[in-house]
Amino acid sequence: MQFDQAHRFASIWLATTSFIGLTLGAGLPEWLAALTGAALILALLRNRGGKAVDQLASLTSISTARWNLLVIIGFLGFWVDVLWVSGELLPAGIHFLMLLMIIKLFNLKLRRDYLHLYAISLVAILASGSLTAELWYLPIFLLYLLAAVWTLLLFQLTNNLDGTRIPTTSATLRAQPPASVSQVTPQLFWFANGLALATFGLTLAIFFTIPRVSTGFYQKGLGENMRTSGFSETVNLGEIGPIKRDPTVVMRVELSDGSRHEAGRLYLRGVAFDQYDGKAWTNRLSYRRTVSEDGTGTFVLHGSRSPASAHLGEAIRQNILLEPLDTTVLFAAPFVERVSGRFPNVQSDLTGSAYLPFPSSSRIEYSVLSRSNPVLPADLSSESSLYPESFTRHFLQIPAQSERIAALAQEISHTQRTTHDKADAIQSFLTRNFRYSLDAPLRDQDQPLEEFLFIRKTGYCEHYATAMVIMLRTIGIPARLVTGFLATEWNEYGNYYLVRQQDAHAWVEIHLPNSGWITMDPTPPAIESAGSGSPAWHALERMMDTIRLHWSRFFVQYSAADQLAVVRELKAESTSARNKALDSMSALFGSFAAMLSGMTEYGLQGTIRSLAAVLGPALIGLGVLLWLGIRRPWVKGTDSKKKMMGDEQLITQLYGRMISHLARKGISKPAATPPLEFVCITRDRWHDASSAVASITEIYCRARFGRIYPTREELSLAEDHLRCLMALDKP
């Protein structure tokens, strides 16, 4: 490929990668994304050339003045976008940037036009990097980096891009190897790729050594937080149902010992509600106070545990990576004692829930120490006790419901003696006699709870939890409804729970006199439908999610404090730093080894076949590329061909210079005129030049059409004829 053509291709490649990054990160409007994509495709076709493409290019040709007018119109449209369409500066600026890219792609003539395109592409890739923290940005950035190295290298190697060329003397033609004058050689190909790899290594070094400052200009704070339900101070019955069909990941939870919770599932508590009016739950204990900090970034929640608890329950240490949600709740296993994270402050309400001062617009990571309340033996043998009025006002409140609910609760629990036994009987009744379904149209009912208990007998977690709380309260047992997430999907490659929107859940907390608040869940398990895809495909999904987790930890969440910690380790003990670096790399890539070692869990026969179907073609393609890169079969036996093709290129250049010189003398060659016929035309109009023209044309035709490549003597003779031709006077 010629340098000029390669340079244009690399420039379009650079613009394409930045456009893809900005499209994925900013979510461009469909019309603008389609228009920019069409402009890039047309630019690639124009670079490839061809008669049809040239005709299309001539039809779309616009003068520079008109392009400048379009830029002015686009700038006015930018202000219209800011004031009336988008209403925000950042989206309008991105839209205007894409319009500038489209205009510049149609107007690549001079070197400064290419420099303008490079500047637009740089701003676009920076904007896309600031608007997203997803793993897909890494391959986009690598492609952009590779394109940038090629573009800048070819920009220096090419001549002026406005169509003019510096005349080349015959001595220069003979001195340099023909193939390396204006073509991309294999040596240049590997040199440029090696330079791109070195640049990427330098980028990583800069990333880990220079502290970064987040100014917030490009931060994602434009109301794009993930929408969820059930975590405000008021929740209507049936709100959680719609989001239980959404598989979007909302958080990842690691446990301190790196293994699954002994129960196989983990409750992640959000908000507790005490008041129910027949259709909606309200948290009247929502007053929040700022939690004290112990000076090390750890916030201690006081009063989250019941003072009646005389024994400490199981301690659960969690590390949680939470996606940006439209709630301030900090989710954790019940009940939170300590929260550690880079937060300005943490708040807590009277039910023990933890909150941030405002919703986070980016992914956050925090650690939690939780401790559950065990059921003490005293509550397994004693009956219910009396509670103060301030307590019963919140947790024994019942709406104006039918007597049928109270009668049902009394019927279920009348044979039980203790508070715990009564609660367990009601939980068992709901679990065994009702059916779980998300298709329960109870939201618009006047009395949804009675409809659920006595008519439909089907619903989802909110209906079960509400029914149990109200039934317990009718027989004098304090209870409250809790919303959060129920984590059941364990990622064996990263050793953490993967929590999705569809894991949103509601359950019950009952109060026992000696034990305090105890978690109970009356919702029966859902009938799992057969998942789409093979076990190997699901394993691959979990492996990719593990890589995304490490990406966020080692890159997205890597802050100046982490950099200072690395520097301190390097100063303190190089061996320790090296070991930690190896541990980080093993954590980053250990999921691949875990996937291979865990294949037996899915059955080797089907898994290997499925993995072969997915990874086989990719591995074969990678092997072919490596073989081509090492063996370079196109080089074998082409030394003489390269020399001959270089000689053909030289005679083609000489012929072109001859045609250009004759055109300047008034003898133009029409496009449809064959070379030999043009010799006759030249003989008739300029007899003195006919001998030189005939000699150069003969050598050119033999090489161009007969593949009979000229010798060095013939090339030298052609150069002499060209010099003589240029020395002649006008015809």
C-alpha positions in Angstrom: 0.0 0.0 0.0 1.3 3.5 -0.9 2.2 5.9 1.9 -0.5 8.4 0.8 -3.2 5.8 0.7 -2.0 4.2 4.0 -2.0 7.7 5.6 -5.5 8.4 4.6 -6.6 5.0 5.8 -4.9 5.4 9.2 -6.5 8.9 9.6 -10.0 7.5 9.0 -9.2 4.6 11.3 -8.3 7.0 14.0 -11.5 8.9 13.6 -13.5 5.7 13.5 -12.2 4.4 16.8 -12.9 7.7 18.6 -16.4 7.8 17.1 -17.1 4.2 18.3 -15.9 5.1 21.8 -18.0 8.2 21.9 -21.0 6.4 20.6 -20.8 3.7 23.3 -19.9 6.1 26.1 -22.2 9.0 25.4 -25.1 7.3 23.5 -25.2 9.6 20.4 -28.6 10.2 18.8 -29.5 7.6 16.2 -29.5 10.1 13.3 -26.1 11.6 14.3 -24.5 8.2 14.8 -25.9 7.0 11.4 -24.7 10.2 9.7 -21.2 10.0 11.1 -21.0 6.3 10.3 -22.0 6.9 6.7 -19.4 9.7 6.4 -16.7 7.3 7.7 -17.7 4.6 5.2 -17.8 7.0 2.3 -14.3 8.3 3.3 -13.0 4.7 3.3 -14.5 4.1 -0.1 -13.0 7.3 -1.5 -9.6 6.2 -0.2 -9.9 2.8 -1.9 -10.7 4.6 -5.2 -12.6 3.4 -8.2 -14.5 4.9 -11.1 -17.9 4.7 -9.3 -16.4 6.2 -6.1 -14.8 9.0 -8.1 -18.0 9.8 -9.7 -19.8 9.9 -6.3 -17.0 12.0 -4.9 -17.4 14.5 -7.8 -21.1 14.7 -7.1 -20.5 15.5 -3.4 -17.7 17.9 -4.0 -18.2 21.2 -2.2 -16.0 24.2 -2.1 -14.0 25.2 1.0 -16.1 28.4 1.4 -19.3 26.3 1.6 -17.7 23.9 4.1 -16.8 26.9 6.3 -20.4 28.0 6.0 -21.5 24.6 7.2 -19.2 25.0 10.2 -20.8 28.3 11.1 -24.3 26.8 10.8 -23.2 23.9 13.0 -21.9 26.3 15.6 -25.3 28.1 15.7 -26.9 24.7 16.0 -24.7 24.0 19.0 -26.3 27.0 20.8 -29.7 25.9 19.8 -28.9 22.5 21.2 -27.7 23.9 24.5 -30.6 26.2 25.0 -33.6 24.3 23.7 -32.8 20.7 22.6 -30.4 19.0 25.0 -30.5 21.8 27.6 -27.0 20.8 28.7 -23.5 21.9 27.6 -21.8 18.5 27.5 -24.3 16.6 25.2 -24.5 19.6 22.9 -20.7 19.8 22.7 -20.5 16.2 21.8 -23.1 16.6 19.1 -21.2 19.6 17.6 -17.9 17.6 17.8 -19.4 14.8 15.6 -20.7 17.4 13.1 -17.2 18.8 12.9 -15.8 15.3 12.2 -18.4 14.8 9.4 -17.5 18.1 7.8 -13.7 17.4 8.0 -14.1 13.9 6.6 -15.5 15.4 3.4 -12.8 18.0 3.2 -9.5 16.2 3.6 -7.3 18.0 1.2 -4.4 19.8 2.9 -2.2 18.7 5.8 -3.9 21.1 8.1 -7.2 19.3 7.4 -5.7 16.1 8.7 -4.4 17.9 11.8 -7.9 19.2 12.5 -9.2 15.6 12.2 -6.6 14.4 14.7 -7.6 17.1 17.2 -11.3 16.2 16.8 -10.5 12.5 17.3 -8.4 13.2 20.4 -11.1 15.3 22.1 -13.7 12.5 21.2 -11.6 9.7 22.7 -10.9 11.8 25.9 -14.6 12.5 26.2 -15.6 8.8 25.8 -13.0 7.8 28.4 -14.4 10.3 30.9 -18.0 9.3 30.3 -17.5 5.6 30.9 -15.7 3.3 33.2 -16.6 0.0 31.4 -14.3 -2.7 30.3 -15.1 -2.2 26.6 -13.1 1.1 26.7 -9.8 -0.8 26.9 -9.9 -2.4 23.4 -11.3 0.9 21.9 -8.4 2.8 23.5 -5.8 0.2 22.3 -7.2 0.5 18.7 -7.0 4.3 19.0 -3.5 4.1 20.3 -2.4 1.8 17.4 -4.1 4.1 14.9 -2.5 7.2 16.4 1.0 5.7 16.1 0.4 4.7 12.5 -1.2 8.0 11.6 1.6 10.2 13.1 4.3 8.0 11.5 2.7 8.1 8.1 2.0 11.8 8.4 5.7 12.4 8.6 6.5 10.0 5.7 4.1 11.4 3.2 4.6 14.3 0.9 2.1 17.2 0.7 -1.4 15.9 0.7 -2.7 18.6 -1.6 -1.7 16.6 -4.7 1.7 18.3 -5.3 4.9 16.3 -5.3 8.5 17.3 -5.1 10.3 16.3 -8.3 12.7 13.4 -7.8 16.0 13.4 -9.4 17.4 10.4 -11.3 20.2 10.0 -8.8 17.7 9.7 -6.0 15.7 7.1 -8.0 18.8 5.0 -8.4 20.1 5.4 -4.9 17.2 4.2 -2.8 15.5 0.7 -2.8 12.4 1.0 -4.9 10.0 -0.8 -2.5 10.8 1.4 0.4 10.4 4.7 -1.3 6.6 5.1 -0.9 5.2 1.7 0.2 4.4 0.2 3.6 7.0 -2.6 3.9 6.8 -5.5 6.4 9.7 -3.9 8.3 7.7 -0.7 8.7 4.6 -2.7 9.7 6.3 -4.4 12.6 8.2 -1.3 13.6 5.0 0.7 13.9 3.1 -2.0 15.8 6.1 -2.4 18.2 6.1 1.3 18.7 2.4 1.2 19.5 3.0 -1.6 22.1 5.8 0.5 23.7 3.5 3.5 23.8 0.9 1.4 25.6 3.5 0.3 28.1 4.5 3.9 28.7 0.8 4.8 29.1 0.5 2.2 31.8 3.6 3.5 33.6 2.2 7.0 33.5 -1.1 5.7 34.8 0.4 4.1 37.8 2.9 6.8 38.7 1.2 10.2 38.1 -1.6 11.1 40.5 -5.0 11.8 38.8 -7.4 14.6 39.8 -11.1 14.2 39.0 -12.5 17.6 38.1 -16.0 16.4 37.5 -16.3 18.2 34.1 -16.9 15.0 32.2 -18.3 13.0 35.1 -21.4 11.1 34.6 -23.9 13.1 36.6 -26.6 13.9 34.2 -29.4 11.8 35.7 -28.2 8.6 34.2 -28.1 6.6 37.4 -29.7 3.1 37.2 -33.5 3.3 38.1 -34.6 1.0 40.8 -37.6 0.8 43.2 -38.3 0.0 46.9 -35.6 2.1 48.5 -37.3 5.4 49.2 -39.3 6.4 52.3 -42.6 5.4 50.7 -43.1 2.3 48.5 -46.3 1.2 46.9 -47.2 -2.4 47.0 -46.2 -3.9 43.7 -43.3 -1.5 42.9 -40.6 -4.1 43.1 -42.2 -6.5 40.7 -41.4 -4.7 37.4 -37.7 -4.4 38.1 -37.5 -8.2 38.9 -37.4 -8.8 35.2 -34.3 -6.7 34.6 -31.0 -8.6 34.6 -28.8 -5.5 34.9 -25.9 -5.9 37.4 -26.3 -3.6 40.4 -23.5 -4.8 42.7 -20.8 -7.4 43.4 -20.3 -8.6 46.9 -17.1 -10.3 48.1 -17.0 -12.0 51.5 -13.9 -11.9 53.7 -13.2 -15.6 53.6 -13.6 -15.8 49.8 -16.3 -18.5 49.9 -20.1 -18.6 49.6 -22.3 -17.8 52.6 -23.1 -21.0 54.4 -26.8 -20.6 53.6 -26.0 -20.4 49.9 -27.7 -17.0 49.7 -27.0 -13.6 51.2 -29.6 -11.0 52.2 -28.4 -7.4 51.5 -30.5 -5.1 53.6 -31.7 -1.8 52.2 -34.6 0.0 53.9 -37.1 -1.0 56.7 -40.7 0.1 56.7 -43.0 0.3 59.7 -46.4 1.8 58.5 -48.8 0.2 56.0 -52.0 1.9 54.9 -53.4 -1.0 52.8 -51.6 -0.1 49.6 -48.2 1.5 50.4 -45.5 1.1 53.0 -43.9 4.2 54.7 -40.9 4.6 56.9 -41.8 6.9 59.7 -38.5 6.3 61.4 -36.6 7.9 58.5 -34.9 10.6 60.5 -31.2 10.4 59.7 -28.3 11.4 61.8 -24.6 11.6 60.8 -22.6 8.6 61.9 -19.4 9.2 63.8 -16.1 8.4 62.1 -13.2 6.8 64.0 -10.6 8.7 62.1 -9.5 6.0 59.7 -12.3 6.3 57.2 -14.5 3.9 59.1 -18.0 5.0 60.2 -19.5 3.3 63.3 -23.2 2.8 63.4 -24.6 3.0 67.0 -28.1 1.7 67.8 -28.3 -0.6 64.8 -28.4 -3.6 67.1 -31.1 -4.2 69.6 -29.9 -3.4 73.2 -31.8 -6.6 74.3 -29.3 -8.8 72.4 -27.0 -10.3 75.0 -24.9 -12.4 72.6 -23.2 -11.4 69.5 -24.2 -13.2 66.3 -22.2 -14.2 63.2 -19.8 -11.5 61.9 -20.0 -11.0 58.1 -17.3 -8.9 56.4 -18.2 -7.8 52.9 -16.5 -5.8 50.2 -19.2 -4.3 47.9 -18.8 -2.7 44.5 -22.0 -0.8 43.9 -23.1 0.6 40.5 -24.6 4.1 40.4 -28.2 3.9 41.5 -30.9 6.5 42.1 -30.9 5.9 45.8 -28.6 6.9 48.7 -28.9 3.5 50.5 -25.7 1.6 51.3 -26.7 -2.1 51.0 -25.2 -4.7 53.3 -26.0 -7.8 55.2 -28.0 -7.3 58.3 -27.1 -5.6 60.7 -24.5 -3.0 59.8 -22.0 -2.2 62.5 -19.2 -0.5 60.6 -18.9 1.0 57.1 -15.5 1.9 55.5 -15.2 3.9 52.3 -14.1 7.1 50.7 -17.3 9.0 51.7 -17.6 12.5 53.1 -20.0 11.1 55.7 -22.5 8.3 56.3 -25.9 8.6 57.8 -28.2 6.2 59.6 -31.9 6.1 60.5 -33.7 4.6 63.5 -34.1 1.2 61.8 -30.3 0.7 61.3 -30.2 1.4 57.6 -27.1 3.2 56.2 -27.2 6.1 53.7 -25.0 8.4 51.8 -25.7 12.1 51.9 -26.7 12.0 48.2 -26.8 9.4 45.4 -23.5 8.6 43.8 -23.1 9.3 40.1 -20.3 6.8 39.7 -19.4 3.3 40.8 -18.4 3.1 44.5 -16.6 0.5 46.6 -17.0 0.1 50.3 -16.4 -2.5 53.1 -19.0 -3.4 55.7 -18.9 -5.3 59.0 -22.3 -6.8 59.7 -23.5 -9.0 62.6 -26.8 -10.8 62.7 -28.9 -11.4 65.8 -29.0 -15.1 66.8 -32.2 -16.6 68.2 -31.5 -17.0 71.9 -32.8 -20.1 73.8 -34.9 -17.8 76.0 -37.1 -16.9 73.0 -37.6 -20.6 72.1 -39.3 -21.3 75.4 -41.1 -18.1 76.5 -44.3 -16.5 75.3 -44.6 -13.0 73.9 -44.0 -10.1 76.3 -45.3 -6.6 76.6 -43.7 -3.7 74.6 -43.8 0.0 75.3 -46.4 2.1 73.5 -43.7 4.0 71.5 -42.6 0.6 70.1 -46.0 -0.8 69.4 -47.1 2.4 67.7 -44.7 1.6 64.9 -44.5 -2.1 64.7 -48.0 -3.3 65.7 -49.9 -0.8 63.5 -52.4 -2.4 61.1 -54.6 -0.8 58.5 -58.4 -1.0 58.4 -58.4 -4.5 57.0 -61.0 -7.2 56.9 -61.4 -9.4 59.9 -60.6 -12.4 57.6 -56.8 -11.6 57.8 -56.8 -11.6 61.7 -58.9 -14.8 61.7 -56.6 -16.5 59.4 -53.5 -15.6 61.4 -55.3 -16.8 64.6 -56.2 -20.0 63.0 -52.7 -20.7 61.8 -51.0 -19.9 65.1 -53.4 -20.8 67.9 -51.8 -24.1 68.6 -48.3 -22.5 69.0 -47.1 -21.3 72.4 -44.0 -19.0 71.8 -43.6 -16.0 69.6 -41.0 -17.7 67.5 -43.2 -20.7 66.9 -46.2 -18.6 65.8 -44.0 -16.6 63.4 -42.6 -19.8 62.0 -46.1 -21.3 61.6 -47.2 -18.3 59.5 -44.1 -18.4 57.4 -44.5 -22.1 56.7 -48.2 -21.5 55.8 -47.3 -18.9 53.2 -44.4 -20.8 51.8 -46.3 -24.1 51.3 -49.7 -23.0 50.2 -49.1 -20.2 47.8 -47.4 -19.9 44.4 -44.7 -17.5 43.3 -45.4 -15.5 40.2 -44.4 -12.1 38.8 -47.6 -12.1 36.7 -49.9 -11.1 39.6 -52.1 -8.1 38.7 -52.7 -6.9 42.3 -51.3 -3.4 42.0 -54.6 -1.7 41.1 -56.8 -3.7 43.5 -58.6 -1.8 46.3 -57.6 -4.4 48.8 -54.5 -6.1 47.3 -53.6 -8.1 50.4 -57.0 -9.8 50.7 -57.0 -10.4 47.0 -53.6 -12.2 47.4 -54.5 -14.2 50.5 -58.0 -15.4 49.7 -58.5 -15.3 46.0 -55.4 -15.4 43.7 -53.0 -17.0 46.2 -50.1 -16.1 43.9 -47.7 -13.2 43.9 -44.1 -12.2 44.5 -42.0 -11.2 47.5 -43.7 -7.9 48.4 -47.1 -9.7 48.7 -45.7 -12.5 50.9 -43.7 -10.2 53.1 -46.6 -7.8 53.6 -49.0 -10.6 54.3 -46.7 -12.0 57.0 -46.1 -8.7 58.7 -49.8 -7.8 58.9 -50.7 -11.3 60.1 -48.0 -11.2 62.8 -49.2 -7.8 63.9 -52.8 -8.9 64.3 -51.7 -11.5 66.9 -49.4 -9.0 68.7 -46.0 -9.8 67.3 -43.9 -6.8 66.3 -42.8 -7.0 62.7 -41.6 -4.8 59.8 -41.1 -5.1 56.1 -37.5 -4.8 54.7 -36.5 -4.2 51.0 -33.1 -5.0 49.6 -31.5 -7.7 47.4 -31.2 -11.4 47.8 -27.9 -12.6 46.4 -27.9 -16.1 45.1 -25.7 -16.0 42.0 -22.2 -17.0 43.0 -19.3 -16.3 40.6 -16.8 -19.1 41.2 -14.1 -17.5 39.1 -13.9 -14.3 41.1 -15.4 -15.7 44.4 -18.1 -13.1 44.9 -21.9 -12.7 44.6 -23.2 -11.1 41.5 -26.4 -9.1 42.3 -28.8 -8.0 39.6 -31.9 -5.8 39.4 -34.0 -9.0 39.2 -32.6 -10.0 42.7 -34.5 -7.1 44.3 -36.4 -8.7 47.3 -38.6 -8.0 50.2 -38.6 -10.0 53.5 -39.7 -9.7 57.1 -38.0 -8.8 60.4 -39.7 -9.8 63.6 -38.8 -8.7 67.0 -38.2 -11.3 69.8 -38.0 -10.1 73.4 -34.5 -11.4 74.1 -32.9 -11.8 70.6 -34.0 -8.5 69.0 -34.8 -8.3 65.3 -34.7 -11.6 63.4 -34.8 -12.1 59.6 -37.6 -14.3 58.2 -38.6 -14.9 54.6 -42.0 -16.3 53.7 -41.5 -16.1 49.9 -41.4 -19.6 48.3 -38.7 -20.2 45.7 -39.5 -19.3 42.2 -39.8 -22.0 39.6 -36.6 -21.5 37.6 -37.1 -21.6 33.9 -34.5 -23.2 31.7 -31.8 -20.6 31.1 -30.9 -19.7 27.6 -27.4 -20.7 26.5 -25.2 -23.6 27.4 -23.4 -24.0 30.8 -20.1 -23.0 29.1 -21.7 -19.8 27.9 -22.8 -18.9 31.4 -19.4 -19.8 32.7 -17.9 -17.5 30.1 -20.2 -14.7 31.2 -19.1 -15.1 34.8 -15.5 -15.1 33.8 -15.9 -11.9 31.8 -17.7 -10.3 34.8 -14.7 -11.3 37.0 -12.4 -9.4 34.5 -14.7 -6.4 34.7 -14.5 -6.5 38.5 -10.7 -6.5 38.4 -10.8 -3.8 35.7 -12.8 -1.6 38.0 -10.5 -2.3 41.0 -7.1 -2.0 39.4 -7.9 0.8 36.9 -11.2 2.7 37.5 -11.0 2.8 41.3 -7.2 3.2 41.3 -6.7 6.6 43.0 -3.8 8.8 44.1 -4.0 7.1 47.6 -3.4 3.8 45.9 -0.4 5.3 44.0 1.1 6.6 47.2 0.7 3.2 48.8 2.6 1.7 45.9 5.4 4.2 46.3 5.6 3.5 50.0 5.9 -0.2 49.4 8.6 0.4 46.9 10.5 2.5 49.4 10.0 0.1 52.2 10.7 -3.2 50.6 11.0 -4.0 46.9 10.4 -7.8 47.5 7.1 -7.0 49.2 6.1 -4.7 46.3 7.0 -7.4 43.8 5.0 -10.0 45.6 2.0 -7.7 45.7 2.3 -6.9 42.0 2.4 -10.7 41.3 -0.6 -11.2 43.5 -2.5 -8.4 41.6 -1.6 -10.0 38.3 -2.7 -13.4 39.5 -6.0 -11.9 40.7 -6.5 -10.2 37.4 -5.8 -13.3 35.2 -6.6 -16.1 37.7 -10.1 -16.3 36.5 -8.9 -18.0 33.3 -7.1 -20.7 35.2 -10.2 -21.1 37.5 -12.4 -21.5 34.5 -10.2 -24.3 33.1 -9.9 -26.0 36.5 -13.6 -25.8 37.1 -14.8 -27.2 33.8 -15.6 -30.5 35.4 -18.4 -28.9 37.3 -20.4 -28.6 34.1 -19.6 -31.9 32.6 -16.5 -32.2 30.5 -18.3 -33.5 27.4 -20.8 -30.8 26.7 -18.6 -28.0 28.1 -15.6 -28.8 26.0 -17.8 -29.0 22.9 -19.4 -25.7 23.7 -16.1 -24.0 24.5 -14.6 -25.4 21.3 -17.6 -23.9 19.3 -17.0 -20.5 20.9 -13.2 -20.4 21.4 -12.1 -22.8 18.6 -12.4 -20.4 15.7 -10.8 -17.6 17.7 -7.8 -19.7 18.7 -7.4 -21.0 15.1 -7.5 -17.4 13.8 -5.0 -16.3 16.4 -2.7 -19.2 15.5 -2.9 -18.2 11.8 -2.1 -14.6 12.6 0.9 -15.7 14.7 2.1 -18.0 11.9 1.8 -15.3 9.3 3.7 -12.8 11.6 6.5 -15.2 12.3 6.9 -17.0 8.9 5.8 -14.1 6.7 5.1 -16.3 3.7 4.5 -13.4 1.5 8.2 -12.5 1.8 9.5 -15.9 0.6 10.5 -15.9 -3.0 9.6 -12.2 -3.4 13.0 -10.6 -3.3 13.3 -10.7 -7.1 9.6 -9.8 -7.4 10.1 -6.8 -5.1 12.9 -5.6 -7.2 10.9 -6.1 -10.4 7.8 -4.4 -8.9 10.1 -1.5 -7.8 11.4 -1.2 -11.3 7.8 -1.1 -12.6 7.1 1.6 -10.1 10.0 3.7 -11.3 9.1 3.5 -15.0 5.5 4.3 -14.0 6.8 7.4 -12.2 9.0 8.4 -15.2 6.0 7.9 -17.6 3.8 10.0 -15.3 6.4 12.8 -15.2 6.6 12.7 -19.0 2.8 13.0 -19.3 2.8 15.9 -16.9 5.6 17.7 -18.7 3.8 17.2 -22.1 0.6 18.6 -20.6 2.5 21.7 -19.4 3.7 22.1 -23.0 0.1 22.0 -24.3 0.0 18.3 -25.3 -2.5 16.7 -22.9 -3.3 13.0 -22.9 -7.0 12.2 -22.8 -8.0 9.6 -20.3 -9.4 7.2 -23.0 -6.3 7.5 -25.2 -4.0 4.4 -25.3 -0.3 5.1 -24.6 0.8 4.0 -28.2 -1.8 6.2 -29.8 -0.6 9.1 -27.7 2.9 8.5 -29.1 1.4 9.2 -32.6 -0.3 12.4 -31.4 3.0 13.6 -29.9 4.8 12.9 -33.2 2.3 14.9 -35.1 2.4 17.9 -32.7 6.0 17.9 -31.5 8.3 15.9 -33.8 11.5 16.6 -31.8 10.1 14.9 -28.7 8.7 11.8 -30.5 11.8 9.7 -30.1 12.1 10.2 -26.3 8.3 9.8 -25.9 8.3 6.6 -27.9 11.2 5.1 -26.0 9.8 5.8 -22.6 6.3 4.6 -23.6 7.7 1.3 -25.0 9.5 0.5 -21.7 6.4 1.5 -19.7 4.0 -0.6 -21.8 6.2 -3.7 -21.5 6.3 -3.4 -17.7 2.7 -2.2 -17.2 0.9 -4.6 -19.5 3.4 -7.3 -20.5 5.0 -7.8 -17.0 8.4 -7.6 -18.7 10.2 -5.5 -16.1 12.9 -3.1 -17.3 16.6 -3.5 -16.5 18.7 -0.9 -14.9 20.2 0.1 -18.2 16.7 0.6 -19.7 15.7 2.7 -16.7 18.9 4.8 -17.1 18.1 5.3 -20.8 14.5 6.3 -20.0 15.8 8.9 -17.5 18.2 10.3 -20.1 15.3 10.5 -22.6 13.2 12.3 -20.0 16.0 14.9 -19.3 16.4 15.5 -23.0 12.6 15.9 -23.4 12.6 18.5 -20.6 15.5 20.4 -22.2 13.6 20.9 -25.5 12.0 24.1 -26.4 8.2 24.5 -26.8 6.8 22.7 -29.9 
